[in-house]
């Protein structure tokens, strides 16, 4: 079984975005898109979902421009759900859900040859990069926008739920919401009608969007056009029972597409619209599954309906009943040719019946275990499913304690406009930035490449976490907490600390990790920023202490400018100081042998288990000397888990790089440029890189300093060296003796991971 992140990531191997991004930016944009989707799937965070929407909109410019033209659609959906969802009895997130659906579709296309061939045959395409790009465009539009009409359904259900709770569901006088001006909403202008007829090569005049939808549904699935036009209207006008958000999603998306006069309403785009119409309830409820959708008849609709049903994990519950039956928190998948096996992981399978107060099995767990979940999708001998397919679908529920971090903090990331925040950050490195108008800031931001736009967005997202580390948070509410007006003040944040310097260091480490994740390397061989960006090398991929004062000053300027910038954009955001502290710091010393013969993969698993154990209730800091072997391996594990690292070096930075190289060569170990680059990148990700010189140039004083500051120890050591009589030969043994002299004990505080020298 694999993670969805691994399966979806394979889709991007052959993607060529040159058609949309241009030859110069295609590879960078591909990596950006790939990385932001991978990050979302690893964490499930709403702000990461935003980056996926942003990348797709910027690359494909659906409505003539980038994210700016889709911003209102997507952010209004998110805001409506956040503010209105809790008023309903049953409601779950649709914003992040749509990104999960998108990722599922990519994974199926990449790994299920039967589905991929159905798609290619349907559109008469060859299996090549152009076809893959076409799928990405059509599927992205379908999956990411299939729920944008949900605010219409929310408004309808709010009144319905209110009335039912006051008077009961059986009351014959309960009011309901209907929508006026409906005919104007779906009416097509004469020019749009001609465009549609010409694009679809249809010998008819389309007066309304419903007629266009009915044409597409008849073409693909054989629905009667007149009957479909009637049904589409009666499902919306004076509808007391149900308001179909899928229909409104198609209407909204169609209007946005038609607003671009140069854009043709091709049959493929019409397939996107009809897929969205079908996905929610039209086929299932209106026609009682008389017309199950097959991948041969409508591959886009088939995939959307399949993925929409399968995406039943990690969705924020808003409604009271939705919270009562928690869905799975994670999924494990196996996708092969015409076969999907899914394991849904539940934190607990037991819940409580609200009426009886007695415990019972979680409904979602029970549906998966009894086969009801699969029967709804594919049917069986006794009933039709929503889909007609030879797909073999296996679903297994499993109880597994939740380990996925939410990465949610007190800062209110639900309201903040990440684009505005990112624009502010981009400009705040300039001393005169506060004099710029919002329009000027927007233009400067738009001139950036996708990679640098995402970089500023990632920086904006990181502020909630960084502020948490200095006992602060941001909010638009008037709260009874001290307001921070200057990060240089010592009576805010962690009182008495250099909060400004702390934020600058944390931001530099975040920037370094982001650059390395995007394939950048340390290097100085460039004479201009353009050459630097093309080569993806940067001289500042070094520890914060090694930065020039000029570069450090830029970070300070940016951090200080954030407070006035947030006011300038009119968000009424203030930064507050907690009255109590954050998670306690726990410092772990990483030590061990420089040279050993063991499989590093197995060693890393054991290291990460220990780091994860201590991270549950502490802010873990890993401090090590970054010697070859164990030190670097432990630091690498910490970086992969997003745990803070600190370095203690026996000599200055550049001299230390030479010291490590010489040590390896003296012991007969090959030491390549890649080895040195790896060490540079590890040190660049340290929040502190301190030099503790020893008189003899060895590690003694650095190790003494480190061991006296640590709370716990992780040692990768050969038992004979760790416990035998080799004190004069083994630095690891001497370090462990120092820890024991301080009162640290083996197993409770000192964790020895066995290796063989």
KOLDOMAR-433361 format. One record per residue (C-alpha): x, y, z negated. Coordinates in Angstrom, 1 decimal, always signed. Layout:
- X/Y/Z
...
This chain:
- +0.0/+0.0/+0.0
- +1.2/+3.5/+0.7
- +0.3/+7.1/-0.2
- -1.8/+9.2/+2.1
- +1.1/+11.7/+2.1
- +3.4/+9.1/+3.7
- +0.8/+7.9/+6.2
- -0.2/+11.4/+7.3
- +3.4/+12.6/+7.5
- +4.1/+10.0/+10.3
- +1.7/+11.9/+12.6
- +4.1/+14.8/+12.8
- +7.0/+12.7/+14.1
- +6.2/+13.4/+17.8
- +4.3/+16.7/+17.6
- +5.4/+19.4/+20.0
- +3.9/+22.8/+19.2
- +5.6/+24.6/+22.1
- +2.3/+25.3/+23.8
- +1.1/+27.4/+20.9
- +4.2/+28.4/+19.0
- +6.6/+28.9/+21.9
- +9.9/+27.0/+22.4
- +11.9/+29.1/+19.9
- +9.4/+28.6/+17.0
- +7.9/+25.2/+17.7
- +10.3/+23.1/+15.5
- +10.2/+25.5/+12.6
- +6.4/+25.7/+12.8
- +6.1/+21.9/+12.9
- +8.2/+21.6/+9.8
- +6.2/+24.3/+8.0
- +2.9/+22.6/+8.8
- +4.3/+19.2/+7.8
- +5.8/+20.4/+4.5
- +2.7/+22.3/+3.3
- +0.4/+19.3/+4.0
- +2.9/+17.0/+2.2
- +3.0/+19.4/-0.8
- -0.8/+19.5/-0.9
- -1.2/+15.7/-0.8
- +1.4/+15.4/-3.6
- -0.3/+17.8/-5.9
- -3.9/+18.3/-4.7
- -3.7/+22.0/-5.7
- -6.1/+24.5/-4.2
- -3.4/+27.0/-3.4
- -1.5/+24.3/-1.5
- -4.7/+23.6/+0.5
- -4.8/+27.3/+1.4
- -1.3/+27.0/+3.0
- -2.6/+24.1/+5.2
- -5.5/+26.3/+6.4
- -3.0/+29.2/+6.9
- -0.6/+27.2/+9.0
- -3.3/+25.7/+11.2
- -4.9/+29.1/+11.8
- -1.6/+30.8/+12.5
- -0.4/+28.2/+15.0
- -3.6/+27.6/+17.0
- -5.1/+31.1/+16.7
- -8.6/+29.6/+16.9
- -10.5/+32.9/+17.2
- -7.9/+34.9/+19.1
- -5.6/+35.7/+16.2
- -4.1/+34.0/+13.2
- -5.3/+33.4/+9.7
- -6.8/+37.0/+9.4
- -9.7/+35.9/+11.7
- -10.5/+32.9/+9.6
- -9.8/+34.4/+6.2
- -13.3/+35.4/+5.4
- -14.9/+32.1/+6.4
- -12.5/+30.0/+4.3
- -12.2/+32.3/+1.2
- -15.9/+32.9/+1.0
- -16.5/+29.2/+0.9
- -14.0/+28.8/-1.9
- -15.4/+31.8/-3.9
- -19.0/+30.6/-3.4
- -18.2/+27.1/-4.7
- -16.2/+28.4/-7.7
- -18.9/+30.9/-8.8
- -22.0/+29.1/-7.7
- -21.2/+25.4/-7.9
- -21.7/+25.1/-11.7
- -25.3/+26.1/-11.3
- -26.1/+22.9/-9.4
- -26.6/+19.4/-10.8
- -24.5/+17.7/-8.1
- -21.7/+19.6/-6.4
- -18.0/+19.0/-5.7
- -15.3/+21.0/-4.1
- -15.4/+21.3/-0.3
- -12.3/+23.5/+0.2
- -9.6/+21.1/-0.8
- -11.8/+18.2/+0.3
- -11.6/+19.4/+3.9
- -7.8/+19.3/+3.8
- -7.9/+15.7/+2.5
- -10.3/+14.8/+5.3
- -7.9/+16.4/+7.8
- -5.0/+14.3/+6.4
- -7.0/+11.1/+6.5
- -7.7/+11.7/+10.2
- -4.0/+12.3/+11.0
- -3.1/+9.0/+9.2
- -5.7/+7.0/+11.1
- -4.7/+8.4/+14.5
- -1.0/+7.7/+13.7
- -1.5/+4.1/+12.4
- -4.7/+2.7/+14.0
- -4.0/+2.0/+17.7
- -7.6/+0.9/+18.3
- -9.0/+4.3/+17.2
- -6.2/+6.2/+19.0
- -6.9/+4.3/+22.3
- -10.6/+5.0/+21.9
- -9.8/+8.7/+21.6
- -7.4/+8.7/+24.6
- -9.8/+6.6/+26.8
- -12.7/+8.8/+25.9
- -11.0/+11.9/+27.1
- -9.0/+10.2/+29.9
- -5.7/+11.0/+28.3
- -2.3/+9.2/+28.3
- -0.6/+8.4/+25.1
- +1.9/+11.2/+25.0
- +2.8/+14.4/+23.1
- +0.3/+16.5/+25.0
- -2.5/+14.2/+23.9
- -1.3/+14.2/+20.4
- -1.3/+18.0/+20.3
- -4.9/+18.0/+21.8
- -6.0/+15.6/+19.0
- -4.4/+17.9/+16.4
- -6.2/+20.9/+17.7
- -9.6/+19.3/+18.0
- -9.4/+17.3/+14.8
- -8.0/+20.3/+12.8
- -10.9/+22.4/+13.9
- -13.4/+19.6/+13.1
- -12.0/+18.6/+9.7
- -11.0/+22.0/+8.3
- -14.2/+23.8/+9.3
- -16.8/+21.1/+8.8
- -18.1/+22.5/+5.5
- -17.9/+26.3/+6.1
- -21.7/+26.5/+6.1
- -22.0/+25.2/+2.5
- -22.9/+28.6/+1.1
- -26.3/+28.3/+2.9
- -27.0/+25.0/+1.2
- -25.8/+26.4/-2.1
- -28.3/+29.2/-2.0
- -31.1/+26.8/-1.2
- -30.1/+24.3/-4.0
- -29.7/+26.9/-6.7
- -33.3/+27.9/-6.6
- -34.4/+24.3/-6.2
- -32.4/+23.1/-9.2
- -33.6/+26.1/-11.3
- -37.2/+25.4/-10.5
- -36.9/+21.7/-11.1
- -35.3/+22.2/-14.5
- -38.0/+24.7/-15.5
- -41.1/+22.9/-14.1
- -39.9/+19.4/-13.2
- -39.3/+17.9/-9.8
- -42.9/+16.9/-9.3
- -44.3/+20.4/-9.7
- -46.3/+21.3/-6.5
- -45.7/+25.0/-6.9
- -41.9/+25.0/-7.1
- -40.4/+27.7/-4.8
- -37.7/+27.2/-2.3
- -35.5/+29.4/-0.1
- -35.9/+29.8/+3.6
- -33.9/+31.9/+6.0
- -35.3/+34.8/+7.9
- -34.0/+36.1/+11.2
- -33.3/+32.5/+12.2
- -34.1/+33.0/+15.9
- -31.6/+35.9/+16.2
- -29.0/+33.7/+14.5
- -29.1/+31.1/+17.2
- -30.0/+33.2/+20.2
- -27.4/+33.4/+23.0
- -26.8/+36.5/+25.1
- -27.2/+36.2/+28.9
- -23.4/+36.5/+29.4
- -22.7/+33.8/+26.8
- -25.3/+31.5/+28.3
- -23.6/+31.8/+31.7
- -20.1/+31.2/+30.2
- -21.4/+28.0/+28.5
- -23.2/+26.7/+31.6
- -20.1/+27.3/+33.7
- -17.7/+25.8/+31.2
- -19.8/+22.7/+30.7
- -20.7/+22.5/+34.4
- -24.4/+22.2/+33.3
- -27.1/+23.1/+35.8
- -29.3/+24.8/+33.2
- -29.7/+28.0/+31.2
- -29.0/+27.8/+27.5
- -31.0/+30.3/+25.5
- -30.0/+29.1/+22.0
- -27.2/+27.4/+20.2
- -29.7/+24.6/+19.4
- -30.2/+23.9/+23.1
- -26.4/+23.7/+23.5
- -26.1/+21.4/+20.5
- -28.9/+19.2/+21.9
- -27.2/+19.0/+25.3
- -24.0/+17.7/+23.6
- -25.8/+15.2/+21.4
- -27.7/+13.8/+24.4
- -24.5/+13.6/+26.5
- -22.6/+11.6/+23.9
- -25.3/+9.7/+21.9
- -28.5/+9.8/+24.0
- -30.6/+11.9/+21.7
- -33.7/+13.4/+23.4
- -32.9/+17.1/+24.0
- -36.4/+18.5/+23.4
- -36.9/+16.4/+20.3
- -33.5/+17.4/+19.0
- -34.2/+21.1/+19.4
- -37.4/+20.7/+17.5
- -35.8/+18.7/+14.7
- -32.9/+21.1/+14.3
- -35.3/+24.0/+13.8
- -37.7/+22.2/+11.4
- -34.7/+21.1/+9.3
- -33.9/+24.7/+8.6
- -37.1/+26.8/+8.8
- -39.5/+26.5/+5.8
- -37.6/+23.4/+4.6
- -38.5/+22.7/+0.9
- -36.4/+19.6/+0.4
- -33.0/+20.0/+1.9
- -30.8/+22.5/+3.7
- -28.1/+21.0/+5.9
- -24.8/+22.7/+5.5
- -23.4/+20.7/+8.5
- -25.8/+22.5/+10.8
- -24.8/+25.9/+9.5
- -21.2/+25.0/+9.8
- -21.6/+24.3/+13.5
- -23.6/+27.6/+14.0
- -20.9/+29.7/+12.3
- -18.1/+28.0/+14.1
- -19.9/+28.3/+17.4
- -20.4/+32.0/+16.9
- -16.8/+32.5/+16.0
- -15.6/+30.7/+19.1
- -18.0/+32.5/+21.4
- -16.9/+35.9/+20.1
- -13.6/+35.2/+21.9
- -14.7/+36.2/+25.4
- -11.7/+34.6/+27.0
- -12.4/+31.2/+25.4
- -14.3/+28.5/+27.3
- -16.9/+26.4/+25.6
- -15.4/+23.2/+26.9
- -17.0/+19.8/+26.4
- -14.2/+19.0/+23.8
- -15.1/+22.1/+21.7
- -18.8/+21.1/+22.0
- -17.8/+17.7/+20.7
- -16.3/+19.4/+17.6
- -19.6/+21.3/+17.0
- -21.8/+18.2/+17.4
- -19.5/+16.1/+15.2
- -19.9/+18.7/+12.5
- -23.7/+18.7/+13.0
- -23.8/+14.9/+12.6
- -21.5/+14.5/+9.7
- -23.7/+15.3/+6.8
- -27.3/+14.0/+7.1
- -28.7/+14.3/+10.6
- -28.1/+10.7/+11.6
- -28.4/+9.2/+8.2
- -31.6/+10.9/+6.9
- -33.4/+12.4/+9.9
- -33.1/+9.2/+12.0
- -32.6/+6.7/+9.2
- -29.3/+5.5/+10.9
- -31.1/+4.4/+14.0
- -28.2/+5.8/+16.0
- -25.0/+4.9/+14.1
- -22.0/+6.6/+15.7
- -19.3/+4.5/+17.3
- -15.7/+5.5/+18.2
- -16.4/+4.7/+21.8
- -19.4/+7.0/+22.1
- -18.1/+10.0/+20.1
- -14.6/+9.5/+18.6
- -14.5/+12.9/+16.9
- -17.8/+12.5/+15.1
- -16.9/+8.9/+14.2
- -13.7/+10.0/+12.6
- -15.2/+12.9/+10.7
- -18.0/+10.8/+9.3
- -15.6/+8.0/+8.3
- -13.1/+10.3/+6.7
- -15.8/+12.4/+5.0
- -17.1/+9.2/+3.2
- -13.7/+7.8/+2.4
- -12.5/+11.1/+0.8
- -14.1/+10.3/-2.5
- -11.2/+11.1/-4.8
- -9.6/+14.2/-6.5
- -12.5/+16.5/-5.9
- -13.2/+19.1/-8.5
- -16.7/+18.6/-10.0
- -18.8/+21.7/-10.5
- -22.3/+20.3/-11.1
- -23.4/+18.8/-14.4
- -24.2/+15.3/-13.0
- -21.1/+15.4/-10.9
- -19.0/+15.9/-14.0
- -20.8/+13.0/-15.7
- -19.6/+10.4/-13.2
- -15.9/+11.3/-12.5
- -14.7/+10.1/-9.1
- -11.3/+8.5/-8.5
- -8.2/+10.6/-9.1
- -6.0/+9.0/-6.5
- -6.1/+6.6/-3.6
- -3.6/+4.0/-2.2
- -4.0/+3.1/+1.5
- -3.0/+0.6/+4.1
- -3.9/+1.6/+7.6
- -3.2/-0.8/+10.5
- -4.8/-1.6/+13.8
- -8.6/-1.5/+13.3
- -8.1/-2.1/+9.5
- -8.2/+0.1/+6.5
- -7.6/-1.1/+2.9
- -8.2/+1.5/+0.2
- -7.6/+1.3/-3.6
- -9.4/+4.0/-5.6
- -7.8/+4.7/-8.9
- -10.1/+5.7/-11.8
- -8.9/+7.2/-15.0
- -11.7/+5.4/-16.8
- -14.5/+3.1/-15.5
- -16.8/+3.8/-18.5
- -19.1/+6.8/-18.8
- -22.2/+7.5/-20.8
- -25.8/+7.6/-19.8
- -27.2/+11.1/-20.6
- -30.7/+9.8/-21.2
- -29.9/+6.8/-23.4
- -26.5/+7.9/-24.8
- -25.2/+4.4/-24.2
- -22.0/+3.5/-22.3
- -22.2/+2.3/-18.7
- -20.0/+1.7/-15.7
- -19.1/+4.7/-13.7
- -21.4/+4.9/-10.6
- -18.6/+5.5/-8.1
- -16.6/+2.6/-9.5
- -19.7/+0.4/-9.4
- -20.5/+1.4/-5.8
- -17.0/+0.4/-4.7
- -16.9/-2.8/-6.6
- -20.3/-4.1/-5.5
- -19.7/-3.2/-1.8
- -22.4/-0.5/-1.7
- -19.8/+2.1/-0.7
- -18.7/+0.1/+2.4
- -22.3/-0.9/+3.3
- -23.2/+2.8/+3.5
- -20.5/+3.4/+6.0
- -20.5/+0.2/+8.2
- -23.8/-1.5/+7.2
- -24.3/-5.2/+7.1
- -26.9/-7.9/+8.2
- -29.6/-6.2/+6.2
- -29.1/-2.5/+7.0
- -27.5/-0.1/+9.4
- -24.5/+2.0/+8.3
- -23.8/+5.5/+9.4
- -21.2/+4.1/+11.8
- -21.1/+1.3/+14.3
- -17.6/-0.2/+14.5
- -15.6/-3.4/+14.5
- -13.3/-1.7/+11.9
- -12.5/-3.9/+8.9
- -12.8/-1.8/+5.8
- -11.7/-3.1/+2.4
- -12.4/-0.9/-0.7
- -11.2/-1.9/-4.2
- -11.6/+0.2/-7.4
- -9.0/+0.0/-10.1
- -8.7/+1.5/-13.6
- -5.4/+3.4/-13.9
- -4.6/+6.2/-16.4
- -4.3/+9.6/-14.6
- -0.8/+10.8/-14.2
- -1.2/+13.4/-11.5
- -0.4/+16.9/-12.8
- -2.9/+19.6/-12.1
- -0.4/+22.4/-12.2
- -3.1/+24.8/-13.2
- -2.3/+27.6/-15.6
- -4.1/+30.4/-17.4
- -3.5/+32.8/-14.6
- -6.6/+33.1/-12.4
- -5.6/+31.8/-9.1
- -9.3/+31.4/-8.1
- -9.8/+35.0/-7.2
- -6.4/+36.2/-6.1
- -5.9/+36.8/-2.4
- -2.7/+35.0/-1.7
- -2.2/+36.9/+1.6
- -2.3/+40.3/-0.2
- +0.1/+39.0/-2.9
- +2.4/+37.6/-0.2
- +2.4/+40.9/+1.7
- +3.2/+42.8/-1.5
- +6.1/+40.4/-2.2
- +7.6/+40.8/+1.3
- +7.6/+44.6/+0.9
- +8.6/+44.8/-2.7
- +12.3/+44.1/-1.9
- +12.4/+47.6/-0.5
- +12.9/+50.6/-2.8
- +10.4/+52.7/-0.9
- +7.8/+50.0/-0.6
- +5.3/+51.6/-3.0
- +4.8/+54.4/-0.5
- +3.5/+52.1/+2.2
- -0.2/+51.8/+3.0
- -1.9/+48.4/+3.0
- -2.2/+48.5/+6.8
- +1.6/+49.1/+7.1
- +2.2/+46.2/+4.7
- +0.0/+44.0/+6.8
- +1.8/+44.9/+10.0
- +5.2/+44.1/+8.4
- +3.9/+40.8/+7.2
- +2.4/+39.9/+10.6
- +5.8/+40.4/+12.3
- +7.3/+37.6/+10.3
- +7.6/+34.0/+11.6
- +5.3/+31.4/+10.2
- +8.2/+30.0/+8.0
- +8.8/+33.4/+6.3
- +5.1/+34.0/+5.9
- +4.7/+30.7/+4.1
- +7.8/+31.5/+2.1
- +6.2/+34.7/+0.7
- +2.9/+32.8/+0.1
- +4.8/+30.1/-1.9
- +6.5/+32.8/-3.9
- +3.0/+34.3/-4.7
- +1.7/+30.9/-5.8
- +4.7/+30.4/-8.1
- +3.9/+33.4/-10.2
- +1.4/+31.6/-12.4
- +4.0/+29.0/-13.4
- +6.8/+31.5/-13.8
- +4.8/+33.8/-16.0
- +3.8/+30.8/-18.1
- +7.4/+30.2/-18.9
- +7.7/+33.7/-20.5
- +4.4/+33.3/-22.4
- +2.5/+35.5/-19.9
- -0.4/+35.1/-17.4
- -2.3/+37.3/-15.0
- -6.1/+38.0/-14.9
- -8.6/+40.5/-13.4
- -10.6/+40.4/-16.6
- -10.4/+42.8/-19.5
- -8.9/+40.6/-22.2
- -7.9/+41.1/-25.8
- -4.2/+40.3/-25.1
- -1.2/+42.7/-25.0
- -0.8/+44.1/-21.5
- +2.7/+43.8/-19.9
- +3.7/+46.9/-18.0
- +7.4/+46.4/-17.7
- +9.3/+43.1/-17.6
- +12.4/+44.8/-19.0
- +10.6/+45.4/-22.4
- +11.9/+43.0/-25.0
- +8.6/+42.9/-27.0
- +6.7/+41.0/-24.3
- +7.1/+37.5/-22.9
- +9.5/+35.4/-25.0
- +10.2/+38.2/-27.5
- +13.8/+39.2/-27.6
- +14.7/+37.4/-24.4
- +15.9/+38.8/-21.0
- +12.5/+38.1/-19.4
- +13.4/+40.1/-16.2
- +16.6/+38.0/-15.8
- +14.7/+34.8/-16.5
- +12.1/+35.6/-13.8
- +14.9/+36.5/-11.3
- +16.7/+33.2/-12.0
- +13.6/+31.1/-11.7
- +12.7/+32.8/-8.4
- +16.2/+32.2/-7.0
- +15.9/+28.5/-7.8
- +12.5/+28.3/-6.2
- +13.8/+30.0/-3.1
- +16.8/+27.7/-2.9
- +14.6/+24.6/-3.2
- +12.2/+25.9/-0.6
- +15.1/+26.5/+1.9
- +16.6/+23.1/+1.3
- +13.2/+21.5/+1.8
- +12.9/+23.3/+5.1
- +16.2/+21.9/+6.3
- +18.5/+24.9/+5.6
- +22.1/+24.4/+4.4
- +24.7/+26.5/+2.8
- +26.9/+28.3/+5.3
- +28.6/+31.6/+6.1
- +29.2/+31.3/+9.9
- +26.8/+34.0/+11.1
- +27.0/+37.6/+11.9
- +23.3/+38.6/+12.0
- +20.0/+37.5/+10.4
- +18.8/+36.2/+13.8
- +21.8/+33.9/+14.1
- +21.4/+32.9/+10.4
- +17.7/+32.0/+11.0
- +18.5/+30.1/+14.2
- +21.2/+28.0/+12.6
- +19.3/+27.6/+9.3
- +22.3/+28.4/+7.2
- +22.5/+30.9/+4.3
- +25.4/+32.2/+2.2
- +23.1/+32.7/-0.8
- +22.4/+29.0/-1.3
- +24.6/+29.2/-4.4
- +24.0/+29.4/-8.2
- +22.4/+32.7/-9.4
- +25.7/+33.6/-11.1
- +27.6/+33.4/-7.8
- +25.2/+35.9/-6.0
- +26.6/+39.4/-5.4
- +25.3/+42.2/-7.7
- +23.5/+43.6/-4.6
- +21.5/+40.4/-4.1
- +20.7/+40.1/-7.7
- +19.4/+43.7/-7.7
- +17.0/+42.8/-4.9
- +15.4/+40.1/-7.0
- +15.1/+42.5/-9.9
- +13.5/+45.2/-7.7
- +11.0/+42.6/-6.4
- +10.0/+41.4/-9.8
- +9.6/+44.9/-11.2
- +7.5/+46.0/-8.2
- +4.9/+43.2/-8.6
- +3.0/+44.9/-11.4
- +2.4/+48.2/-9.6
- +1.8/+46.4/-6.3
- -1.1/+44.3/-7.7
- -2.7/+47.6/-8.8
- -2.1/+49.1/-5.4
- -4.1/+46.3/-3.6
- -7.1/+47.0/-5.8
- -7.4/+43.6/-7.4
- -7.4/+45.0/-10.9
- -4.9/+42.3/-11.9
- -3.0/+42.8/-15.1
- -0.3/+40.7/-16.7
- -1.0/+39.7/-20.3
- +1.2/+38.2/-23.0
- +0.1/+35.2/-25.0
- +0.1/+35.4/-28.8
- +1.5/+31.9/-29.1
- +4.3/+30.1/-27.4
- +4.5/+27.7/-24.4
- +5.4/+24.0/-24.5
- +8.6/+23.6/-26.6
- +11.9/+23.3/-24.7
- +13.6/+19.9/-24.8
- +17.1/+19.8/-23.6
- +18.5/+16.5/-22.2
- +22.2/+16.0/-21.5
- +22.9/+13.9/-18.4
- +26.2/+12.0/-18.6
- +27.7/+8.8/-17.2
- +30.4/+7.3/-15.1
- +31.6/+8.9/-12.0
- +32.1/+5.7/-10.1
- +29.9/+2.6/-10.3
- +28.7/-0.2/-8.0
- +24.9/-0.2/-8.7
- +22.0/+0.5/-6.4
- +21.2/+4.2/-7.0
- +17.5/+3.7/-6.1
- +16.9/+1.5/-9.1
- +18.9/+3.8/-11.4
- +16.8/+6.8/-10.2
- +13.6/+4.9/-11.1
- +14.8/+4.4/-14.7
- +16.0/+8.1/-14.9
- +12.7/+9.4/-13.7
- +10.7/+7.2/-16.1
- +12.6/+8.8/-19.0
- +12.2/+12.3/-17.7
- +8.5/+11.8/-17.1
- +8.1/+10.5/-20.6
- +9.6/+13.6/-22.2
- +7.9/+16.1/-19.7
- +4.4/+15.2/-21.0
- +4.7/+17.4/-24.1
- +7.8/+19.4/-23.4
- +9.4/+21.8/-21.0
- +12.4/+19.6/-20.1
- +15.7/+21.1/-19.2
- +18.4/+18.8/-17.9
- +22.0/+20.0/-18.5
- +25.0/+18.2/-17.0
- +28.5/+18.9/-15.8
- +27.6/+17.8/-12.2
- +30.6/+15.5/-11.8
- +30.5/+13.0/-9.1
- +28.3/+9.9/-9.7
- +26.0/+9.8/-12.8
- +25.8/+13.6/-13.4
- +24.8/+14.4/-9.9
- +22.3/+11.5/-9.8
- +20.5/+12.7/-12.9
- +20.4/+16.3/-11.6
- +19.0/+15.0/-8.3
- +16.2/+13.2/-10.2
- +15.4/+16.3/-12.1
- +15.1/+18.4/-8.9
- +12.9/+15.9/-7.3
- +10.6/+16.1/-10.3
- +10.7/+19.9/-10.4
- +12.5/+19.9/-13.7
- +14.8/+22.8/-14.6
- +18.5/+22.0/-14.4
- +21.5/+23.8/-16.0
- +25.2/+23.3/-15.2
- +28.2/+23.4/-17.5
- +31.4/+23.5/-15.4
- +35.0/+23.2/-16.7
- +36.4/+25.7/-14.1
- +35.0/+28.4/-11.8
- +32.5/+27.5/-9.1
- +34.8/+27.2/-6.0
- +37.6/+25.6/-8.0
- +35.1/+23.1/-9.3
- +34.1/+22.0/-5.8
- +37.8/+21.4/-5.1
- +38.2/+19.6/-8.5
- +35.4/+17.1/-7.6
- +36.8/+16.5/-4.2
- +40.3/+15.8/-5.5
- +39.0/+13.5/-8.2
- +37.2/+11.3/-5.7
- +40.2/+11.2/-3.4
- +42.5/+10.3/-6.3
- +40.3/+7.3/-7.1
- +40.2/+6.1/-3.5
- +36.7/+7.3/-2.7
- +35.9/+9.0/+0.6
- +34.6/+12.5/+0.1
- +32.9/+14.1/+3.2
- +31.7/+17.5/+4.0
- +28.1/+16.2/+3.4
- +29.2/+15.2/-0.1
- +30.4/+18.7/-0.8
- +27.3/+20.3/+0.7
- +25.1/+18.1/-1.5
- +27.0/+19.3/-4.6
- +26.7/+22.9/-3.5
- +22.9/+22.5/-3.0
- +22.5/+20.8/-6.4
- +24.4/+23.6/-8.2
- +22.4/+26.2/-6.2
- +19.2/+24.8/-7.8
- +20.4/+25.3/-11.4
- +18.8/+28.1/-13.3
- +22.1/+28.7/-15.2
- +25.6/+27.7/-14.1
- +27.9/+28.3/-17.0
- +31.7/+27.9/-17.1
- +33.3/+26.5/-20.3
- +37.0/+26.2/-19.5
- +39.2/+23.6/-21.1
- +42.9/+24.2/-21.8
- +43.9/+21.1/-19.8
- +41.4/+21.6/-17.0
- +39.4/+18.5/-18.0
- +35.8/+18.2/-19.1
- +36.4/+18.1/-22.8
- +35.2/+21.6/-23.8
- +32.3/+21.5/-21.3
- +31.1/+18.2/-22.6
- +31.4/+19.3/-26.2
- +29.3/+22.4/-25.4
- +26.7/+20.4/-23.7
- +26.4/+17.7/-26.3
- +26.1/+20.2/-29.1
- +23.1/+21.8/-27.4
- +21.1/+18.8/-26.4
- +18.1/+17.2/-28.0
- +18.3/+13.9/-26.1
- +20.8/+12.1/-23.9
- +20.5/+10.1/-20.7
- +23.7/+8.1/-20.0
- +24.4/+5.9/-17.1
- +27.1/+3.7/-18.5
- +28.7/+0.3/-18.4
- +28.0/-1.4/-21.8
- +31.6/-2.3/-22.3
- +32.6/+1.4/-22.0
- +29.6/+2.7/-24.0
- +30.1/+0.3/-26.9
- +33.6/-1.1/-26.6
- +36.9/+0.2/-27.9
- +37.8/+2.4/-24.9
- +37.5/+5.9/-26.5
- +40.8/+7.0/-25.0
- +39.9/+5.9/-21.5
- +36.2/+6.7/-21.1
- +34.7/+10.3/-21.2
- +31.2/+8.9/-21.4
- +32.0/+7.0/-24.6
- +33.5/+10.2/-26.1
- +30.4/+12.2/-25.2
- +28.2/+9.5/-26.8
- +30.3/+9.6/-30.0
- +29.7/+13.4/-30.2
- +25.9/+12.9/-29.9
- +25.9/+10.2/-32.6
- +28.0/+12.5/-34.9
- +25.2/+15.1/-34.6
- +22.7/+12.5/-35.8
- +21.2/+11.4/-32.5
- +20.4/+7.7/-32.4
- +20.5/+5.1/-29.7
- +17.0/+4.3/-28.3
- +15.2/+7.2/-30.1
- +17.4/+10.0/-28.7
- +20.2/+8.4/-26.7
- +19.0/+6.4/-23.7
- +21.7/+4.2/-22.0
- +20.9/+3.1/-18.5
- +23.2/+0.1/-17.7
- +25.5/+0.3/-14.7
- +28.7/-1.5/-13.7
- +32.0/+0.4/-13.2
